């Protein structure tokens, strides 16, 4: 889908370790740039190691290198970033991750503009913020299932849900979640009473307990 809709003068940011590296060539040939997370098992040949600036070190960059990536027709810049340890989920389970590798063509040696390593890492970080927005858009706001396919109907659904979430936050002082929004919807449809809504809004927040349990898990894993 991405290959069929490529345009020049764009920067494509992705989180997939694409097995077909020819996509990188297509983006590069059309006159665009990319910042895409590399697969953990990527095979590459080092062409040139880069010195890291103090700004890059402060941003968690541990390596900036020009490589020849297997399956790609052009040289690729690889930037490795130290991140807070987290569990990355796969179909066959989870794996602790504390380092991510980014592939990009944002480098003068590759025919693109010069961009510092820490700024490339920032581009990828901002992509995660976009992902969080769409996650909230689909899950919290309930936009995974549209009640109407017309643009006017979609606007109404968005406005009503956003207003509902704002009222929940103003009244309860808590961050709205899907259960709260659903309960308000049940109340408006006559399926739940005001007491049911207040009971849901006043449920104790056990997020601190969950965070402490997560910290204990990291300690057991040796991080």
SULVEN-V162973 format. One record per helix or strand of 2 or more residues. SS is the DSSP state (helix for helix, strand for strand). FROM is the first residue (numbers start at 1). TO is the last residue. If there is no record, write none. Layout:
BEGIN
ss:SS from:FROM to:TO
ss:SS from:FROM to:TO
END
This chain:
BEGIN
ss:helix from:3 to:5
ss:strand from:11 to:14
ss:helix from:22 to:29
ss:strand from:33 to:37
ss:strand from:44 to:49
ss:helix from:54 to:58
ss:strand from:61 to:69
ss:strand from:76 to:90
ss:strand from:93 to:104
ss:helix from:108 to:110
ss:helix from:117 to:140
ss:helix from:151 to:172
ss:helix from:178 to:188
ss:helix from:194 to:201
ss:helix from:207 to:221
END
